[in-house]
Amino acid sequence: MAEDAKAARAAHWAKTRNLTYIILALWALFGIIIPWFAGSLNSMTFLGFPLGYYFCVQGSLIAFVALIWIQNWRQDSIDDEFGHEE
């Protein structure tokens, strides 16, 4: 029984860790990589704003909220899969 619990705990942690790595990589993409190239996007406009500025101000905020929602949704399903209750 103890071996089963250790295996389940290791599998739960592996899925949680992988989810965290993916979310952090996407966070870096939207928080660092895309703003890095904002200057070259400013030659175009969207709704009267420079495109790079618009992506950084509006797009990254939308992406961050979506990432938070996705991370919570996936972590809940991982917890349910391994029988962890709230």
Legacy VTK file of the C-alpha trace (Angstrom):
# vtk DataFile Version 3.0
C-alpha trace
ASCII
DATASET POLYDATA
POINTS 86 float
0.000 0.000 0.000
2.816 2.406 0.797
4.395 1.804 -2.606
1.092 2.583 -4.324
0.784 5.835 -2.396
4.353 6.808 -3.281
3.753 6.017 -6.964
0.495 8.012 -6.982
2.189 10.938 -5.238
5.064 10.864 -7.746
2.663 10.735 -10.710
0.599 13.596 -9.280
3.728 15.688 -8.757
5.019 14.906 -12.272
1.774 16.107 -13.867
1.655 19.191 -11.645
5.292 20.024 -12.391
4.819 19.629 -16.159
1.725 21.836 -16.075
3.677 24.469 -14.144
6.538 24.406 -16.662
4.150 24.836 -19.581
2.293 27.715 -17.916
5.572 29.447 -16.999
6.855 29.104 -20.570
3.657 30.627 -21.937
3.810 33.363 -19.297
7.358 34.205 -20.435
6.195 34.227 -24.060
3.426 36.728 -23.365
5.322 38.721 -20.747
8.820 38.939 -22.260
9.113 37.609 -25.823
6.161 39.379 -27.449
6.891 42.760 -25.761
10.515 42.396 -26.910
9.314 42.617 -30.517
6.723 45.337 -29.870
8.875 48.034 -31.453
8.821 46.364 -34.854
5.040 45.941 -34.655
4.450 49.643 -33.986
4.618 50.450 -37.706
1.069 49.051 -37.939
-1.976 50.286 -36.035
-5.061 48.654 -34.558
-8.014 50.800 -33.445
-5.761 53.830 -33.683
-3.092 52.416 -31.365
0.329 51.163 -32.414
0.022 47.385 -32.784
2.951 46.590 -30.488
1.520 48.772 -27.748
-1.930 47.219 -28.182
-0.537 43.671 -27.951
1.448 44.497 -24.818
-1.326 46.345 -23.024
-4.432 44.420 -24.025
-3.220 41.109 -25.398
-0.872 40.211 -22.572
-3.504 40.957 -19.933
-6.025 38.747 -21.698
-3.401 36.023 -22.052
-2.458 36.205 -18.354
-6.077 35.876 -17.223
-6.574 32.966 -19.630
-3.405 31.271 -18.352
-4.583 31.579 -14.751
-7.946 30.082 -15.652
-6.386 27.236 -17.680
-3.860 26.417 -14.949
-6.566 26.226 -12.287
-8.849 24.142 -14.497
-6.082 21.651 -15.376
-4.812 21.442 -11.779
-8.336 20.689 -10.562
-8.618 17.842 -13.061
-5.182 16.514 -12.054
-6.208 16.646 -8.387
-9.494 14.880 -9.169
-7.646 12.201 -11.122
-5.536 11.353 -8.067
-8.334 11.679 -5.516
-7.292 14.922 -3.856
-10.258 16.808 -2.491
-10.551 20.508 -1.737
LINES 1 87
86 0 1 2 3 4 5 6 7 8 9 10 11 12 13 14 15 16 17 18 19 20 21 22 23 24 25 26 27 28 29 30 31 32 33 34 35 36 37 38 39 40 41 42 43 44 45 46 47 48 49 50 51 52 53 54 55 56 57 58 59 60 61 62 63 64 65 66 67 68 69 70 71 72 73 74 75 76 77 78 79 80 81 82 83 84 85
